[in-house]
Amino acid sequence: MGGGTTIIEAKILNRRGIGFDINPAALEISVKNLDFEGDFKYDPVIGLADARELKEIDDESIDLVITHPPYLDIISYSEGKIEEDLSNIEDVGLFLREISKVARETYRVLMENKYCAILIGDIRRKGHYVPLSFYVMAEFLKAGFVLKEEIIKLQHNCRKTPYWEKRSSKYGFYLIMHEHLFVFRKPYAGEDLTELKYSTKIMKDY
């Protein structure tokens, strides 16, 4: 849920919003950000929870999931205070195993023919480009989703951009100036996915 941007929009648009975060600090910020008056139909439901285990949500009860997880240990989300925080993970393989749990749990709570959007970026390791976003995409495809859209988000004004600009000049690599917004759809039960199975098979073999 982060600072509550999405859940605020849900409130303004008179949609039933549910926002969870693993970090109590994020929950506190969201509570403050949601404290505004207006003629709104629904009060969002927010609380502490782990995206890998959404016990509070029934199977196939959600219309839309929007999430923006940390990218490994690039930026500490809870400053190491929360053991389960995904940003504490340094190993790519372990991170993807945990993301696969998020993908399966998201698939469980989403209704058929509804959507999940995940914003994720790429990283560098030892001077090389690691396409983390596409590895994450693979985990969602393996969970049963099909890819509806990929949207590229350009970004040039991050808090750490000046730091990376200096390092890129010193060590000779390009800045990563974009993130990937993958929009997945949960297929109908028994839906004919013949035209999509080639790419799905690749991801299962990955």
JOTA-V663046 format. One record per residue. RES is the residue in one letter. D_FIRST is the distance of its C-alpha to the first C-alpha in Angstrom with 2 decimals. Layout:
res	d_first
RES	D_FIRST
RES	D_FIRST
This chain:
res	d_first
M	0.00
G	3.79
G	6.26
G	5.36
T	7.68
T	7.36
I	7.44
I	10.21
E	12.00
A	12.04
K	13.66
I	16.05
L	17.03
N	17.78
R	15.72
R	14.54
G	10.76
I	8.97
G	5.40
F	5.45
D	5.22
I	8.71
N	9.22
P	10.78
A	10.90
A	7.23
L	7.79
E	11.01
I	10.03
S	7.89
V	11.01
K	13.24
N	11.80
L	12.12
D	15.62
F	17.76
E	20.66
G	21.61
D	22.99
F	19.96
K	20.43
Y	17.39
D	15.25
P	11.68
V	11.27
I	8.55
G	9.27
L	9.58
A	10.05
D	10.78
A	10.18
R	13.93
E	14.94
L	13.38
K	16.45
E	15.30
I	15.29
D	18.75
D	20.14
E	20.09
S	18.37
I	15.52
D	16.39
L	13.59
V	10.76
I	8.71
T	7.37
H	8.17
P	9.46
P	11.79
Y	15.39
L	17.38
D	18.48
I	18.53
I	16.20
S	15.61
Y	12.03
S	13.50
E	17.09
G	18.35
K	17.77
I	15.77
E	18.00
E	15.61
D	13.37
L	14.01
S	14.89
N	17.86
I	19.48
E	22.25
D	23.98
V	23.06
G	24.48
L	22.59
F	19.25
L	20.15
R	21.24
E	17.88
I	16.15
S	18.82
K	17.57
V	14.10
A	16.25
R	18.52
E	16.05
T	14.36
Y	17.98
R	18.87
V	16.51
L	17.05
M	20.22
E	23.01
N	23.13
K	19.46
Y	17.00
C	14.23
A	13.14
I	12.19
L	12.54
I	14.53
G	17.40
D	20.72
I	22.30
R	25.81
R	27.78
K	31.33
G	31.70
H	30.75
Y	28.05
V	25.82
P	24.23
L	21.14
S	19.43
F	22.39
Y	22.44
V	18.87
M	20.12
A	23.02
E	21.04
F	19.42
L	22.93
K	24.41
A	22.06
G	23.75
F	21.78
V	23.74
L	22.69
K	22.78
E	22.05
E	21.35
I	20.37
I	20.99
K	18.94
L	21.30
Q	20.29
H	22.89
N	21.41
C	19.09
R	19.63
K	21.55
T	23.53
P	26.73
Y	26.69
W	26.55
E	29.11
K	31.57
R	31.07
S	31.44
S	34.67
K	35.94
Y	35.27
G	35.64
F	32.51
Y	30.45
L	27.09
I	24.17
M	23.19
H	20.94
E	17.97
H	18.12
L	16.10
F	17.38
V	17.47
F	18.73
R	20.56
K	21.44
P	25.24
Y	27.45
A	29.31
G	32.53
E	31.56
D	33.89
L	32.02
T	35.28
E	34.50
L	31.27
K	32.60
Y	34.02
S	30.72
T	29.18
K	32.16
I	31.70
M	28.18
K	29.50
D	32.19
Y	29.86
